[in-house]
Amino acid sequence: MSRKLSDIQITPLWVLKAARANLYRTGRWVDYYHVLTAFYGIPPVEGVVVNPEIPKGLPTNTIAWYTHRTKTVSTAVPNMSEQTALHEFFHHLVDEVCGSFIPDREAEDRLADSFATTVLNLEP
């Protein structure tokens, strides 16, 4: 059952810390995402891959992107930042919670940036 974008809550600090602990333990972003998807009760991000070839249609300065069909996050750089990881997670979250992306891609990117910044600013 699809829900609304307004049903998405900000990731609590305790969940963020658990996600970081998983990342630090394994060194894999997919394990960071497993904690977040468990909290939100959505299917997991299936993988995180380094792919320096940015897909056609995306800006040439793109750092990472989420692929709906494969439920994967791809990154053009080997060391993705947590800000970028949360931004891409937001796309997965919207896809799973709402059943699709927001029609206005620029608006969704702005929301993804805001989501990531807000979550990271929970840390005192």
N, C-alpha and C positions, 0 to 999 in steps of 0.2 A: 504494500500500500504506500503510495507516494505521499510524502508529507510536504510541508512548505519550507521555504528557505528560512523563514522566521522561527522554525522549530530547532534550528541549529544553535547550540549553545557554545560558549567559549570553553575550550579545554581547560579544566582546573589545573592549578599548579602541581598538585600531587600526581596527576596523570602525566603531565609533562616531565616531571622528575623520573617517573617510572620508565617513560619512553627513552629518556636520556640514559638511564642506567642500562637498559637493554642495548642501546647503541654502543655505549662504552664497553660493555661486556663482550659484544660480538664484532663490533666494527662495521656492522651492516645496517644501512638505512631501512631495509625491509623489516628488520626486527624493531626498529623505532616505530615504524608504521603499524606493526602488529599490536602494540600496546594501544595506540590511538584508535584503531578500528575495533578492538575489543571494548574499549570504553564506549564508543558510539554505537556498538551493536550492528556494525555493517560488515560486508565481506572484506577480506584483506586486500591490500595492495599486493599484487602478485609478484612484483619484482621491481628492482631499481637497477637500471643498466646505464653504463657510460657509453654514450653514442655521440661522437663529435659531429656527425652529419645532421644538421638541423633540418627538419622537414620543410618542404616547400610550403609557402603560405605563412610561415612564422617569421618574425623579424630576425635579421642576421645576428643580432646581439642577444638572442634567447639563450638563457642559461640552462633551463630545464623545461620539460613539458610532460603532461599527463595524457596517456592514450586510453580512451574509454574502452575500446574493443578488447584490449589485452589487460586492462587494469594495471598498467605499469607506469612508473615514473622514469623518464629518461633524462639524463643530464649530459650536457656537452663538456662539462669539466669534471675531473676525477674527485674533487673535494667540494661537494655541494654544501652550502651553508644551511644552518637550521632555519633561517628565514625562508630560504628557497624551498626546503623540504616541507615546511608548514604551508607555504603558498600552494605547492602542488598537491598536498594532502587536502586542502580546501576544495580543489577541483574534484578529487575523488569523493569527498564527503557530499558535495552538492549532487554529483552524479548518482550516488547511492541513496541519498535521502530524498531528493526531489525526482529522481527517475530520469533526469536529463540535465544538460547544462543550461545555464541562463542564456536566453537568446542573444543578449547583448554581450559579446565576448569581452569587450573592454570593461564593461561594468563588472563582470565576474572577476576579471583580473584585479580591478581596484578593490573589490570585496576580499579577494584572496590575500592581497597585500595587507589590508586592514586586519584581517583575521590573524595572519602571521605576526604582525607587529603587536597586536593586542595580547596574544598569547605570550610572546616573549617579554612583554612589559609586565607580566604578572610577577616576575622575579623582583624582589625588593632590592 
